[in-house]
């Protein structure tokens, strides 16, 4: 989804989309943020899957009690 930075107020970029919707985000998160800049919001499916898998691994480790053991495997 693409939008344009309509304005920056007190460090907050106001992005407007073609359908009239708006979002506000700190301008520091947009490289070179300035009025009129076109930005795009994308969904990164690969990174999403990677992070979900990492969280699932951590949950399995917690349920197995691995956080309660020292490096030698003793409780």
Secondary structure, DSSP 8 states (H G I E B T S, - for coil): -EEEEEEEETTEEEEEETTS-EEEEEGGGSTT--TT-EEE----HHHHHHHHHHHHHHHHHHHTTGGGS-TTS--
